[in-house]
Amino acid sequence: MQIPSPLQKLDLPLFNQKEIEVWVKRDDLIHDEISGNKWRKLKYNIQKYKEGNYKALLTFGGAYSNHILATAKVGFDFGINTIGIIRGEEHLPLNPTLQKAVALGMELKYVSRSDYREKHTKPFTDKLIKDLGNIYIVPEGGGNIEGVLGCKNIVEEIEQDFDYILTDCGTGATLAGIGLALKKHQKAIGIPVLKGGGFIEKEVYNFYSQIDNATQFLAQIDLKTAYHFGGYAKHKPALLDFMRTFYKQTNIKTDPIYTGKLFYGFMDLVENDYFPNHSKIIVVHTGGLQGIEGFEKRYKLSIYS
Ligand SMILES: *Cc1c(COP(=O)(O)O)cnc(C)c1O
């Protein structure tokens, strides 16, 4: 595992023209399967798991989930039994994400979409514990307070000064963790990949209300909600075109669910002079590249070749 993840300067003509400096925090290079921010979010959960006397670690996700695969791999490496509760029916053959998860020893259980919506309620988790015994439950996407605290490490690893840091948002845990580590003059910008991404503000608030003196950081966090491309896992040709061009220019691959939208949004903000001259900006590449193969098969297209 590559920790700390590299910080890479990006030199594009547009950045010179706008007189800004840009670095990418390459969490995508942490590991192929334990993708980016998913390692950050699992780290302290694994610690807690080890401190208890649990027989398995259980979590939730969609059929293409980066978090499911990351959990399976971490479980394999740390000798932890893992159970994945998957949204919807089983489809055979399994897609590449679930195939790898099973090969790493994860036990999969499928629940209907309506049951899946109840997954974080007490009756649902009580029933899981009654059926499965003493299990450690990590919410979908690793979005609990341990996950948030793990994401603080992203900023703590950065040794140089900066003014802005950007991340994409699913649950908002990564943004919340980044926000916790900011200095007074720094700002974090979240780009939600879901439609109606304003809800992330409430999620971040909920995380912060569990930590002493954390709500003060809310003032340093901003959301740009216009870059969801129709919603979670939705895409448009313009997004894929952007990802291809960006790859040609930078040699950095992005994924269509998360980081493609992040970098699209970032470049759009640059073009529209959102960042003042001389800004120092860090974009966190949160990973997610494992999902490309499944996405390509599902939509019968090829992103990069
Ligand atoms: C899960 C994931 C996210 C979302 O992170 P949250 O902490 O849930 O907001 C962002 N990017 C990638 C690549 C992910 O896999």
Ligand as a Chemical Component Dictionary entry (heavy atoms), coordinates in Angstrom:
data_LIG
# 
_chem_comp.id                   LIG 
_chem_comp.type                 NON-POLYMER 
_chem_comp.pdbx_formal_charge   0 
_chem_comp.three_letter_code    LIG 
# 
loop_
_chem_comp_atom.comp_id 
_chem_comp_atom.atom_id 
_chem_comp_atom.alt_atom_id 
_chem_comp_atom.type_symbol 
_chem_comp_atom.charge 
_chem_comp_atom.model_Cartn_x 
_chem_comp_atom.model_Cartn_y 
_chem_comp_atom.model_Cartn_z 
_chem_comp_atom.pdbx_ordinal 
LIG C1 C1 C 0 -16.803 6.154  -2.292 1  
LIG C2 C2 C 0 -16.126 7.140  -3.141 2  
LIG C3 C3 C 0 -16.348 8.520  -2.978 3  
LIG C4 C4 C 0 -17.348 9.062  -1.996 4  
LIG O1 O1 O 0 -16.778 9.337  -0.750 5  
LIG P1 P1 P 0 -17.702 9.810  0.458  6  
LIG O2 O2 O 0 -16.778 9.800  1.616  7  
LIG O3 O3 O 0 -18.765 8.769  0.597  8  
LIG O4 O4 O 0 -18.273 11.118 0.143  9  
LIG C5 C5 C 0 -15.633 9.382  -3.777 10 
LIG N1 N1 N 0 -14.780 8.925  -4.703 11 
LIG C6 C6 C 0 -14.542 7.616  -4.889 12 
LIG C7 C7 C 0 -13.599 7.185  -5.943 13 
LIG C8 C8 C 0 -15.208 6.680  -4.122 14 
LIG O5 O5 O 0 -14.997 5.375  -4.334 15 
# 
loop_
_chem_comp_bond.comp_id 
_chem_comp_bond.atom_id_1 
_chem_comp_bond.atom_id_2 
_chem_comp_bond.value_order 
_chem_comp_bond.pdbx_ordinal 
LIG C1 C2 SING 1  
LIG C2 C3 SING 2  
LIG C2 C8 DOUB 3  
LIG C3 C4 SING 4  
LIG C3 C5 DOUB 5  
LIG C4 O1 SING 6  
LIG O1 P1 SING 7  
LIG P1 O2 DOUB 8  
LIG P1 O3 SING 9  
LIG P1 O4 SING 10 
LIG C5 N1 SING 11 
LIG N1 C6 DOUB 12 
LIG C6 C7 SING 13 
LIG C6 C8 SING 14 
LIG C8 O5 SING 15 
# 
